[in-house]
Every structure is written in structure tokens, then in C-alpha cells.
């Protein structure tokens, strides 16, 4: 189909729109950072405050499990976002869906900040919380695929690992902002003030952040690759059906590759808060500080890992990091068992470093499993389905295993199992093939040149 749609010389390379690439990189990074700020604020609040606010009649363990259940709803909702917005990305373009998803998550997060607690409106409070969390999940599920393609399709396809990492920097950046805001609030007010109204400020702040993200995204054009795909008539008529029936192995490979990174990230950024404060006696601010330091390191490590995967076999970099992450997840509990704050920081930083070397190459690995015409749909489905089996269930499973066995060993075994699944996914996947992207990039360049000549 590609060869029939144009006679563009495949031996030539298209020039890179450096101005557009810079805007796309910024839009991808800032947009996902803002959305993950919203998502991370919820994640931290689920561990710190929601059991008391929305499930006050439960015992501490049950309240935590219920709060983590609402956390999981956001992941369960992601496949809906992947189905709806992933398909739209292959039909109407990468930019348009990103504006919609950013608006959706901004409105829902702001609404959570205004939501009365159980003491004010009873059972309606947790019910509305679940609905809003569900909407958050739909938005994030639709965001990732478009954000990755926005930066990678503007850049050199032979450097996809680095340019795709723009969207991957967003989660630690958002996590950094979210936990920073919560840490600042916890040290600037009493615990009673924080539990009464202070936590809401972190959610209400999202209105300003989302407004900034929209300003950036509305000024950006769609990717040259999508424009060429649209003009060539090569777009898929039924992208969801085509992914499920024609690209089953790539979909399975991409799904499995994502599970271990999600679980390990949940261990060091969500469950660590509960385990550190309740089992080891750390102060809430100490655990948040450790996560802040680890997230700060990720800002540099993720693009480094993405660039490294462009030079070395991408699957190898990913696999080595997965093995390291599994091993360190077990050592982490031994390292922090003595209650040392410096060792807590070291434990979280090293754990998130291993996560970075999976997460940096991940966007490129997942998207390059699918053809250009199905890339938004395929990568969005893989990302969101994996989230249900990875990040959604992880905090619940961690908490349940600890309560039943009273030992971290069962948690380490669980991480080992998901690590094996991710290695299987990497073995099923394929190595990069940038020629298809280069074809469409060159076609876009030729179309732009013809348009300029016609205007002249």
C-alpha cells in the first residue's frame, strides 16, 4: 500500500522541521507532565488522606484498600480512553485528541478538589469520587499514545527512543510537582488543617497548570507523518479491528512489555508511602521527599535511557533494566528495614533509576511494534490494557499480600512474576524499522514544497 500511494524516492531523507520538533517536544512533555500531576496528586492522596476523608467508618487497612480501589479505577478506565482516543488519533490526528484529553482531566481533577467528604454528603462522596477518577483514567488512557507520536513523528525516526521519551518525562515531572505540592502543604500547616482543607489546594491548582498546557498545544500543528498519511489515503478504515485481527502479536508484546514498569513504579511511588509510614514509622514528609528526589533523577535518566536505546539494541536495554528492577525491588525492603531516612532515599532513587531505563525506551518500543496507519490505536490499546494488569492492581495486591503474609517476600515474588512477563513481551517484540516513517516524512516534505510552489 505504501509503495502504491506515491513515487517519492525512498533513498532520500526528509528535512526535520526543527521549530515544529521543539514545539512538539515541549507540548508532549508539558502536557503529559500536567496530566500526570493530576493523576499523581490523586495517587498520593489515596495513600495519605482519602481513607479518612471518604472512608472514615472503615478500619485503617480496609480504608486503605478502598482508597487504593478508587486509585485502581483510573487504570481500569484507561482502555476506554485507549479505544476512543487512540482510534481518533489515527482518524482526526494527534493534536486534536490531546486537547480533548487535557481538558477532560483538568476539569475532573478540579472537581475532586471541591468534592465534599463522607461527613458532609455520606455515601455520595466516595461514589462521586469513583466517577471522577474514572473520567481521569479515560483521559490519561487517551493521552499517552498521542503525546508519544506528537514528538516522535516530528523527529528523526532513527532517534525515536530519545524523541519519544518526551512523553515519558511527563510522569516523573508530574509526580515531582504533585508530591512537591503535597510536601509543601504538609510542612506549612498542621496535620488537622491538611486533612480538613489543605489537600484540596493541590487539586485546585490543576486549573492553572491545564490552562498553560492548552496554550501550548493549541499553537501546534499536527505531525508531518500524520498529514502525509492523511493526504496519501493510507489511513485505516477500522483501526481497532485491524489492530485486534492483524497485529495480535505486536499488541501482546507491547502489553506484556509494560506490566513490570507499571508495577515497579507503583511500588516506589505509591505503596512506598503506605509501607514507609505505617510499617516502618517514617514521617509522611520523609517518604514524599524520597519520592521527590527519585523523580528528580528520572527527569535526566529517562531521556538518557531513550537515547541509549537508539545506539544499543532497544530490547536489550529494556530487558537489563527489567531484571535490575526486579532484583532491587526485593533488596529495597532490606535496605529500608532499619528505618534509616538516607537509605530510604537511596532505595527509592535506585528503584526509580531502574524504572527509568525501562520507561525511557518504552514509548519507542511500544509504538514501533505497529504500522504507521495503526500506531495511535495500537500503542494506546497496549498502554491502557497493560495498565489494568500492572499499575491498577499493584497497590491493592501489595497491600493484600502484606496483610495476609506479614512479609515483604510475597511482594518480591509478585514483582518477579511480572518481570518474567515483561521479558516474554520483549522477546515477542521486533526491533526498530524506521523506513516507513522516513517514507511518510519525505512525502510530507514533498507535499509542503509543492504547496509553496503553487502559492508562488
C-alpha positions as CSV (number, residue, x, y, z in Angstrom):
1,X,0.0,0.0,0.0
2,X,2.8,2.4,0.9
3,X,4.6,1.8,-2.4
4,X,1.4,2.3,-4.4
5,X,0.4,5.7,-2.9
6,X,3.4,7.7,-4.0
7,X,6.5,7.7,-6.1
8,X,8.6,9.5,-3.5
9,X,12.2,8.4,-3.7
10,X,12.8,6.2,-0.6
11,X,16.5,6.8,-0.8
12,X,16.2,10.4,0.1
13,X,15.7,11.7,3.6
14,X,13.3,14.4,4.6
15,X,14.5,17.5,6.4
16,X,13.5,17.8,10.0
17,X,11.2,20.7,11.0
18,X,13.3,21.7,13.9
19,X,11.0,24.5,15.0
20,X,8.0,22.2,14.9
21,X,10.0,19.5,16.6
22,X,10.9,21.8,19.5
23,X,7.2,22.8,19.9
24,X,6.1,19.1,19.7
25,X,8.7,18.1,22.3
26,X,7.5,20.9,24.6
27,X,3.8,20.1,24.0
28,X,4.3,16.4,24.6
29,X,6.4,16.9,27.8
30,X,4.4,19.7,29.4
31,X,1.0,18.1,28.5
32,X,1.8,14.7,30.0
33,X,3.5,16.4,33.0
34,X,0.4,18.4,33.7
35,X,-1.9,15.4,33.3
36,X,0.3,13.2,35.4
37,X,0.4,15.9,38.0
38,X,-3.3,15.5,38.3
39,X,-3.0,11.7,38.3
40,X,-0.1,11.7,40.8
41,X,-1.9,14.1,43.2
42,X,-4.7,11.5,43.3
43,X,-2.3,8.6,43.8
44,X,-0.6,10.3,46.8
45,X,-3.8,11.4,48.3
46,X,-5.2,7.9,48.0
47,X,-2.4,6.7,50.3
48,X,-2.3,9.8,52.6
49,X,-5.7,11.2,53.1
50,X,-8.6,9.6,51.2
51,X,-9.1,6.8,53.8
52,X,-10.0,9.4,56.4
53,X,-12.0,11.7,54.1
54,X,-14.1,9.3,52.1
55,X,-14.0,6.0,54.1
56,X,-13.9,7.2,57.7
57,X,-16.0,4.3,59.1
58,X,-13.6,1.7,58.0
59,X,-10.6,0.3,59.9
60,X,-7.2,1.6,58.7
61,X,-6.5,-1.5,56.5
62,X,-10.0,-1.6,54.9
63,X,-9.9,2.2,54.4
64,X,-6.5,1.9,52.6
65,X,-7.8,-0.9,50.4
66,X,-10.9,1.1,49.5
67,X,-8.8,4.2,48.7
68,X,-6.5,2.1,46.5
69,X,-9.6,0.6,44.8
70,X,-10.6,4.1,43.7
71,X,-7.0,4.6,42.6
72,X,-7.3,1.4,40.5
73,X,-10.5,2.7,38.8
74,X,-8.4,5.2,37.0
75,X,-6.4,2.4,35.4
76,X,-9.4,0.2,34.7
77,X,-10.9,3.2,32.8
78,X,-7.8,3.7,30.7
79,X,-8.7,1.1,28.0
80,X,-11.8,3.1,27.2
81,X,-9.6,6.1,26.6
82,X,-7.3,4.0,24.5
83,X,-10.2,2.7,22.4
84,X,-11.9,6.0,21.9
85,X,-9.0,8.5,21.7
86,X,-6.4,6.0,20.2
87,X,-8.8,5.5,17.3
88,X,-9.3,9.2,17.0
89,X,-5.6,9.7,16.8
90,X,-5.5,7.6,13.6
91,X,-8.6,9.3,12.2
92,X,-8.6,13.0,13.1
93,X,-4.9,13.4,14.1
94,X,-2.6,13.5,17.1
95,X,-3.1,17.2,18.1
96,X,-6.9,17.3,18.4
97,X,-7.2,14.3,20.7
98,X,-4.6,15.8,23.0
99,X,-6.5,19.0,23.5
100,X,-9.6,17.0,24.5
101,X,-7.8,14.7,26.9
102,X,-6.1,17.6,28.7
103,X,-9.4,19.4,29.2
104,X,-11.1,16.3,30.5
105,X,-8.5,15.5,33.1
106,X,-8.2,19.1,34.2
107,X,-12.0,19.5,34.8
108,X,-12.2,16.2,36.8
109,X,-9.2,17.0,39.0
110,X,-10.5,20.4,39.8
111,X,-13.9,18.9,40.7
112,X,-12.2,16.4,43.1
113,X,-10.7,19.3,44.9
114,X,-14.2,20.7,45.5
115,X,-15.8,17.3,46.4
116,X,-17.3,17.3,50.0
117,X,-16.2,14.4,52.2
118,X,-18.2,11.5,53.7
119,X,-19.1,13.6,56.7
120,X,-20.9,16.1,54.6
121,X,-22.8,14.1,51.9
122,X,-22.4,10.4,53.1
123,X,-22.1,7.6,50.6
124,X,-22.4,10.0,47.7
125,X,-18.9,11.3,48.4
126,X,-17.0,8.1,47.5
127,X,-19.5,7.3,44.7
128,X,-18.8,10.7,43.0
129,X,-15.1,10.2,43.7
130,X,-15.1,7.0,41.7
131,X,-16.9,8.6,38.8
132,X,-14.4,11.5,38.7
133,X,-11.5,9.1,39.0
134,X,-13.0,7.0,36.1
135,X,-13.1,10.2,33.9
136,X,-9.4,10.9,34.9
137,X,-8.5,7.4,33.7
138,X,-10.3,7.8,30.4
139,X,-8.4,11.0,29.7
140,X,-4.9,9.6,30.7
141,X,-5.6,6.5,28.6
142,X,-6.2,8.6,25.5
143,X,-3.3,11.0,26.2
144,X,-0.3,8.8,26.1
145,X,-0.4,7.4,22.5
146,X,-1.0,10.9,21.0
147,X,1.7,12.5,23.1
148,X,4.3,10.0,22.2
149,X,3.5,10.3,18.5
150,X,3.5,14.0,18.6
151,X,7.2,14.2,19.5
152,X,8.4,11.1,17.8
153,X,6.8,11.8,14.4
154,X,8.3,15.2,14.2
155,X,11.8,13.9,15.0
156,X,14.2,11.6,13.2
157,X,12.8,8.1,13.3
158,X,16.3,6.7,13.8
159,X,16.3,8.6,17.1
160,X,12.8,7.6,18.1
161,X,14.0,6.4,21.6
162,X,15.1,9.9,22.5
163,X,12.3,11.9,20.9
164,X,9.6,9.6,22.2
165,X,10.9,10.0,25.7
166,X,9.4,13.5,25.9
167,X,6.1,12.0,26.9
168,X,7.9,9.6,29.3
169,X,9.4,12.5,31.2
170,X,5.9,13.8,31.9
171,X,5.0,11.2,34.6
172,X,8.1,11.8,36.8
173,X,7.8,15.6,36.2
174,X,4.1,15.4,37.2
175,X,5.0,13.2,40.1
176,X,7.6,15.7,41.2
177,X,5.2,18.6,41.0
178,X,2.4,16.7,42.8
179,X,4.5,15.3,45.6
180,X,6.3,18.7,45.9
181,X,3.0,20.4,46.3
182,X,1.8,17.9,48.9
183,X,5.1,18.0,50.8
184,X,4.9,21.8,50.9
185,X,1.4,21.7,52.1
186,X,2.2,19.2,54.8
187,X,5.1,21.2,56.3
188,X,3.3,24.6,56.0
189,X,0.2,23.6,58.0
190,X,-0.9,21.4,60.8
191,X,-2.0,17.9,60.2
192,X,-5.5,18.8,61.1
193,X,-5.5,21.7,58.6
194,X,-4.1,19.5,55.8
195,X,-6.7,16.8,56.4
196,X,-9.5,19.4,56.6
197,X,-8.8,21.5,53.6
198,X,-5.1,21.7,52.7
199,X,-5.0,18.7,50.5
200,X,-7.7,20.3,48.2
201,X,-5.3,23.1,47.2
202,X,-3.1,20.6,45.3
203,X,-6.2,19.5,43.2
204,X,-7.4,23.1,42.6
205,X,-4.0,24.2,41.4
206,X,-4.6,22.0,38.3
207,X,-6.7,24.7,36.7
208,X,-3.7,26.9,36.2
209,X,-1.5,24.1,35.0
210,X,-4.0,22.8,32.5
211,X,-4.6,26.3,31.1
212,X,-0.8,26.6,30.4
213,X,-0.8,23.1,28.7
214,X,-3.7,24.1,26.5
215,X,-2.0,27.3,25.4
216,X,1.0,25.3,24.2
217,X,-1.0,22.5,22.4
218,X,-3.4,24.8,20.6
219,X,-0.4,26.6,18.9
220,X,0.9,23.4,17.4
221,X,0.2,21.8,14.0
222,X,-0.3,18.1,13.6
223,X,2.7,15.9,12.8
224,X,4.1,15.8,9.2
225,X,3.8,12.0,9.3
226,X,0.0,12.1,10.0
227,X,-0.5,14.8,7.4
228,X,1.2,12.7,4.7
229,X,-0.8,9.6,5.9
230,X,-4.0,11.6,5.5
231,X,-3.1,13.0,2.1
232,X,-2.0,9.6,0.7
233,X,-5.3,8.0,1.6
234,X,-3.5,5.2,3.6
235,X,-5.4,5.7,6.8
236,X,-7.1,2.6,8.2
237,X,-10.9,2.4,7.9
238,X,-11.4,0.4,11.1
239,X,-8.1,0.8,13.1
240,X,-9.4,-1.1,16.3
241,X,-10.5,-4.1,14.3
242,X,-7.3,-4.1,12.3
243,X,-5.1,-4.0,15.4
244,X,-7.0,-6.8,17.1
245,X,-7.1,-9.1,14.0
246,X,-3.9,-8.2,12.0
247,X,-1.5,-7.1,14.7
248,X,-2.2,-9.5,17.5
249,X,1.5,-10.4,18.3
250,X,2.6,-6.8,18.4
251,X,-0.3,-6.0,20.7
252,X,0.6,-8.8,23.1
253,X,4.3,-7.9,23.0
254,X,3.6,-4.3,23.8
255,X,1.1,-5.1,26.6
256,X,3.5,-7.5,28.3
257,X,6.4,-5.2,28.0
258,X,4.6,-2.5,30.0
259,X,3.5,-4.6,33.0
260,X,6.7,-4.7,35.1
261,X,7.5,-1.0,34.7
262,X,3.9,-0.1,35.9
263,X,4.2,-2.4,38.9
264,X,7.7,-1.3,39.9
265,X,6.7,2.4,39.6
266,X,3.6,1.8,41.8
267,X,5.9,0.1,44.4
268,X,8.3,3.0,44.7
269,X,5.8,5.9,44.3
270,X,2.5,4.7,45.8
271,X,2.9,1.7,48.1
272,X,6.2,3.0,49.5
273,X,4.2,5.8,51.2
274,X,1.9,3.4,52.9
275,X,4.6,0.9,53.8
276,X,7.1,3.5,55.0
277,X,4.7,5.4,57.2
278,X,2.7,2.5,58.7
279,X,5.2,-0.3,58.8
280,X,8.5,1.4,59.4
281,X,7.4,4.6,61.2
282,X,8.7,7.2,58.7
283,X,7.2,10.6,58.7
284,X,4.8,11.3,55.8
285,X,7.1,14.2,54.6
286,X,10.2,11.9,54.7
287,X,8.7,9.4,52.3
288,X,7.4,12.2,50.0
289,X,10.9,13.7,50.0
290,X,12.4,10.4,48.9
291,X,10.0,10.1,46.0
292,X,10.7,13.7,45.1
293,X,14.5,13.0,44.9
294,X,13.9,9.9,42.9
295,X,11.6,11.7,40.5
296,X,14.1,14.5,40.0
297,X,16.7,12.0,38.9
298,X,14.3,10.4,36.5
299,X,14.0,13.7,34.6
300,X,17.5,13.2,33.3
301,X,17.7,9.4,33.3
302,X,14.6,8.8,31.1
303,X,15.8,10.7,28.0
304,X,19.3,9.3,28.6
305,X,17.9,5.8,28.5
306,X,15.8,6.6,25.4
307,X,18.9,7.9,23.6
308,X,20.9,4.9,24.7
309,X,18.3,2.6,23.2
310,X,18.8,4.3,19.9
311,X,22.5,3.3,19.9
312,X,22.2,-0.1,21.5
313,X,19.5,-2.7,20.9
314,X,16.4,-1.3,22.5
315,X,15.1,-4.5,23.8
316,X,18.4,-5.3,25.4
317,X,18.5,-2.0,27.4
318,X,14.9,-2.6,28.4
319,X,15.5,-6.2,29.5
320,X,18.6,-5.4,31.6
321,X,16.7,-2.7,33.4
322,X,13.7,-5.1,34.0
323,X,16.0,-7.7,35.6
324,X,17.7,-5.0,37.7
325,X,14.3,-3.6,38.8
326,X,13.1,-7.0,39.9
327,X,16.2,-7.7,41.9
328,X,16.2,-4.2,43.5
329,X,12.5,-4.4,44.5
330,X,13.5,-7.3,46.8
331,X,16.6,-5.6,48.1
332,X,14.7,-2.4,48.7
333,X,12.8,-3.8,51.7
334,X,16.1,-5.0,53.3
335,X,17.7,-1.6,52.7
336,X,14.9,0.4,54.3
337,X,14.1,-2.1,57.0
338,X,16.2,-0.3,59.7
339,X,14.3,2.9,59.4
340,X,17.1,5.0,58.0
341,X,16.0,8.1,56.1
342,X,19.1,8.3,54.0
343,X,18.7,4.7,53.0
344,X,15.1,5.3,52.2
345,X,16.2,8.0,49.7
346,X,18.8,5.6,48.2
347,X,16.3,2.8,47.9
348,X,13.7,4.9,46.1
349,X,16.3,6.6,43.9
350,X,17.8,3.3,42.7
351,X,14.4,1.7,42.2
352,X,13.2,4.7,40.1
353,X,16.5,4.6,38.2
354,X,15.9,1.0,37.0
355,X,12.3,2.1,36.2
356,X,13.8,4.9,34.1
357,X,15.8,2.6,31.9
358,X,12.7,0.6,31.2
359,X,10.4,3.7,30.8
360,X,12.8,5.7,28.6
361,X,12.9,3.1,25.7
362,X,9.3,2.0,26.4
363,X,7.5,4.6,24.2
364,X,9.6,3.9,21.2
365,X,9.4,0.1,21.7
366,X,5.6,0.1,22.0
367,X,4.8,2.5,19.1
368,X,7.3,0.8,16.7
369,X,5.5,-2.5,17.1
370,X,2.7,-1.2,14.9
371,X,2.4,0.2,11.4
372,X,2.0,4.0,10.9
373,X,-1.6,3.7,10.0
374,X,-2.4,1.8,13.2
375,X,0.2,3.3,15.5
376,X,-2.1,5.5,17.6
377,X,-4.7,2.9,18.1
378,X,-2.2,0.0,18.7
379,X,0.0,1.9,21.2
380,X,-3.0,3.3,23.1
381,X,-4.6,-0.1,23.5
382,X,-1.3,-1.7,24.6
383,X,-0.6,1.1,27.1
384,X,-4.1,1.1,28.6
385,X,-4.7,-2.6,28.8
386,X,-1.3,-3.2,30.4
387,X,-2.2,-0.5,32.9
388,X,-5.1,-2.6,34.1
389,X,-3.0,-5.6,34.9
390,X,0.0,-3.6,36.0
391,X,-0.4,-0.3,37.8
392,X,-4.1,-0.6,38.6
393,X,-3.8,-3.8,40.6
394,X,-0.3,-3.3,42.1
395,X,-1.1,-1.2,45.2
396,X,-4.1,-3.5,46.0
397,X,-2.0,-6.6,45.6
398,X,0.9,-5.2,47.6
399,X,-1.4,-4.3,50.5
400,X,-3.3,-7.6,50.3
401,X,-0.1,-9.7,50.3
402,X,1.4,-7.8,53.2
403,X,-1.7,-8.1,55.2
404,X,-2.0,-11.9,54.6
405,X,1.6,-12.9,54.9
406,X,3.0,-10.1,57.1
407,X,6.2,-10.3,55.0
408,X,7.6,-8.4,52.0
409,X,8.8,-11.7,50.5
410,X,5.4,-12.3,48.9
411,X,5.6,-8.8,47.3
412,X,9.1,-9.6,45.9
413,X,7.7,-12.9,44.4
414,X,4.9,-10.9,42.8
415,X,7.3,-8.4,41.2
416,X,9.4,-11.4,39.9
417,X,6.4,-12.8,38.2
418,X,5.5,-9.6,36.4
419,X,9.2,-9.2,35.5
420,X,9.1,-12.5,33.7
421,X,6.0,-11.4,31.8
422,X,7.8,-8.3,30.6
423,X,10.8,-10.3,29.4
424,X,8.4,-12.5,27.4
425,X,6.9,-9.4,25.8
426,X,10.3,-8.1,24.8
427,X,11.2,-11.5,23.3
428,X,8.0,-11.4,21.2
429,X,8.6,-7.8,20.0
430,X,10.5,-6.6,17.0
431,X,13.5,-4.3,16.6
432,X,13.0,-0.7,15.1
433,X,12.3,-0.3,11.3
434,X,12.4,3.5,10.6
435,X,11.9,3.2,6.8
436,X,8.1,3.5,6.9
437,X,8.3,6.8,8.9
438,X,11.0,8.1,6.6
439,X,8.7,7.4,3.6
440,X,5.9,9.5,5.1
441,X,8.2,12.2,6.4
442,X,9.6,12.6,2.9
443,X,6.2,12.6,1.3
444,X,5.1,15.4,3.7
445,X,8.2,17.4,2.8
446,X,7.4,17.0,-0.9
447,X,3.8,18.0,-0.4
448,X,4.8,21.1,1.5
449,X,7.3,22.0,-1.3
450,X,4.6,21.6,-3.9
451,X,2.2,23.8,-1.9
452,X,4.8,26.6,-1.6
453,X,5.4,26.4,-5.4
454,X,1.7,26.6,-6.1
455,X,1.3,29.7,-3.9
456,X,4.2,31.3,-5.6
